[in-house]
Amino acid sequence: MNALSLSRIGHAYFGRTVLDHIDLAVAPGEVVALVGPSGCGKSTLVHIAAGIVEPLRGTVAAGYRRHAMVFQEPRLLPWATARDNIAYPLRLAGIRARERKARAEAAASRVAFDAVDLDKYPAELSGGMRQRVAIARALAVDPDFIFFDEPFTALDAALKRRMQDLVIEAARSAHFAGLFVTHDLMEAVRVAHRIVVLDLAGRGIAGQRPLPGQPGTRVDGDVFAAVQAFLKQDPLFRHIHDVDERRVA
């Protein structure tokens, strides 16, 4: 059984079709990177898959037990400490305070968030620290599926790489599946098992490419070579850097 199955998903904004005939399956433990030109509907599709947006047509079948989501912005509660932000979904689930604290601290440790910073508020944290808190918050609920909506776009190159490594290691140790939206092909090759490319005109999935090896085992030279081969030799990736400002992402 698939961890996630999307069947004939279609959506439109103000009468303009942004997604049509989207069929996509994600296997248990598989991380799929979703790429495509700006405005092709990547974020809309992941929001539909996560249940945030209702599709105009089509069905979403979740084969996972529990999911979480990491957004482009950390979306932390400004009045809550890092610890309380991580524990917030556990509080909503009715988990008792002592267990919430223990699970929040364990999740923080998994993303290398220093325990001495757990009582700090978001305004006291750097951008990278806030994003670690957001990832820890997702991990705290013990998900077997995580949706990532361009989570590292605003980070500099070095910090982005560290965050990617956190996701790779977390996925490997927790065995969760994921749908990872990104406009960065290098990031897609680093974190995913497979790359799916959306069509710019909303005509479904343009194509997909499996990636050799496992995330975390690909050396930098191989990642760079794969990206260059995709961009220079594979027509599927010819338009992924195009922009249609009239369309909704």
BELTATA-V304110 format. One record per residue. N is the residue number from 1. PHI is phi in whole degrees, 0 to 359 (999 if undefined). Layout:
n = <N	N>
phi = <PHI	PHI>
//
This chain:
n = <1	2	3	4	5	6	7	8	9	10	11	12	13	14	15	16	17	18	19	20	21	22	23	24	25	26	27	28	29	30	31	32	33	34	35	36	37	38	39	40	41	42	43	44	45	46	47	48	49	50	51	52	53	54	55	56	57	58	59	60	61	62	63	64	65	66	67	68	69	70	71	72	73	74	75	76	77	78	79	80	81	82	83	84	85	86	87	88	89	90	91	92	93	94	95	96	97	98	99	100	101	102	103	104	105	106	107	108	109	110	111	112	113	114	115	116	117	118	119	120	121	122	123	124	125	126	127	128	129	130	131	132	133	134	135	136	137	138	139	140	141	142	143	144	145	146	147	148	149	150	151	152	153	154	155	156	157	158	159	160	161	162	163	164	165	166	167	168	169	170	171	172	173	174	175	176	177	178	179	180	181	182	183	184	185	186	187	188	189	190	191	192	193	194	195	196	197	198	199	200	201	202	203	204	205	206	207	208	209	210	211	212	213	214	215	216	217	218	219	220	221	222	223	224	225	226	227	228	229	230	231	232	233	234	235	236	237	238	239	240	241	242	243	244	245	246	247	248	249>
phi = <999	288	289	210	227	251	233	51	290	222	207	213	238	52	84	259	290	247	218	207	53	271	240	208	234	240	280	304	79	263	253	252	270	252	235	159	300	301	92	273	101	300	293	300	295	290	292	294	299	276	86	280	241	275	290	292	206	96	230	242	244	264	260	267	276	207	240	220	218	241	266	298	263	299	54	270	285	295	270	249	291	302	300	290	294	296	277	305	295	290	296	298	278	83	288	294	304	296	290	303	299	296	289	296	293	294	294	298	296	296	255	58	270	296	301	290	261	293	266	273	266	310	295	268	253	285	300	294	294	296	290	298	298	297	291	299	301	293	288	298	273	57	282	251	209	231	264	242	252	46	289	242	301	274	266	287	301	293	291	300	297	296	293	300	298	298	294	301	292	296	296	290	280	265	59	273	268	198	242	244	276	206	258	258	295	297	297	301	291	288	263	252	268	209	249	245	250	274	284	296	274	79	268	87	270	289	168	212	222	287	249	289	72	245	306	95	255	275	284	302	298	290	298	298	296	295	297	297	295	299	288	262	240	254	297	300	260	298	246	290	259	288	227	240	289	278	266	261	280>
//
